[in-house]
């Protein structure tokens, strides 16, 4: 009997389009044989990690033969104190991505629907499809989440609603009042996941921003995710977390790998939390970098989406992927977002002042040679 492996994979997985990560610098070096490449593609922190993190990692190294603390006691204790919640309301993940996947695996079945917005973070459709559930994609409003339409899309089959606040790749943000009213309007039969991967930047940039973590007492079906990958500069370590009711956390913990977060990541994250000065410096670099892009786009006559993150999506009025490809040849890695339904846009992560200047100059050069959309 001849069987195609394609038929053996689960139906949802057969149709899954894998996540397209930012292109690594080393890969582009190999492909083009050029050096001095800058990467502004994955919303990483150009400042890097705090020196305290490096120290903590060095101190942790001799313990590498041992398994990590599977309950992540110390990190959970620190996070529980910051958020004013109990330890059993915190779930630690291998990046916040891990938490998003755990939610789908623990709560979403093949009969369920998962609601999220058009142009929302690409992991939501992936985790939905991987468990064989139905994605309900709600059209965006002015590039952002249309919360009224999302609430209307909820049915008795809806088990999870993902809201990225701010959203990636658009950078759009929802204010506290609107968000809270939205969460209140959702029946408890659906979990509301507020993805706050860019929380620190949003708090710095967006007046009226409120973390949904402040309302955990009111909503037993609420889960908030955060990460150490962005403002804390630890994307390579892979550590994030969810905070929720203890009941939700209990179910996430049942399906997670016993040692999903490694010992270096646990030690690094704990040390990162203690360095407020470093965090503030990263936010300052981001604010100044965003201003550089806004001034440049203004002079170039380009529209951009106001952002509450450490990245900015700009409308190039031409084929964004072509510009992305040409920028690679200039040694600048950005992100094409055609796969997010934004073919004329480019998403640029805010880098250091020098990196931003280089990116802007390369963009000017490339745009001069590209055909504009009619
Ligand atoms: N949510 C959003 C909105 C993101 O942009 C990202 C990173 N691109 C993540 C979650 C996941 O990040 P991590 O797994 O590194 O925490």
Boltz pocket constraint, residues with backbone or C-beta under 6 A from the ligand:
constraints:
  - pocket:
      binder: B
      contacts: [[A, 42], [A, 43], [A, 94], [A, 95], [A, 96], [A, 97], [A, 98], [A, 121], [A, 164], [A, 166], [A, 167], [A, 168], [A, 195], [A, 197], [A, 226], [A, 227], [A, 228], [A, 229], [A, 235], [A, 238], [A, 239], [A, 240]]
      max_distance: 6.0
